Amino acid sequence: MTTFIRFEENGSKPEFGAPAADRIIAGDPQFRTWSFDEADGGIYAGIWEATPGKWRIVYDEWEYFNVLSGYSIVTEEGGEPVHLRAGDRMILKPGFIGTWEVIETTRKDYVIRV
């Protein structure tokens, strides 16, 4: 039994999704998610991709992510926009409220703890 997981799609099929209709501000953003691990304690890891659009986000979980490609803008309610491109990393903590705007299709890898 191996005790490591590589962050690679390796032909796995993604799950498809989108923001809830009442959260969409602009566009028709669509998601693809490749889930690689779900560990005890509510920890999830994988790759997420979104097409252009803008929607409201509310975080109940803790998330670390690394932008792999694309261009997005994350703005905390009452805060300044944060422009994210390949190589940018961020942690969003429980209680974060704001918007996520995908300018160019964005792909990130992530680790979430609920």
Sequence and secondary structure as in RCSB ss.txt:
>XXXX:A:sequence
MTTFIRFEENGSKPEFGAPAADRIIAGDPQFRTWSFDEADGGIYAGIWEATPGKWRIVYDEWEYFNVLSGYSIVT
EEGGEPVHLRAGDRMILKPGFIGTWEVIETTRKDYVIRV
>XXXX:A:secstr
         TT   EEE   GGGEEEE   EEEEEEEEETTTEEEEEEEE SEEEEEE SSEEEEEEEEEEEEEE
ETTS EEEEETT EEEE TT EEEEEEEEEEEEEEEEE 
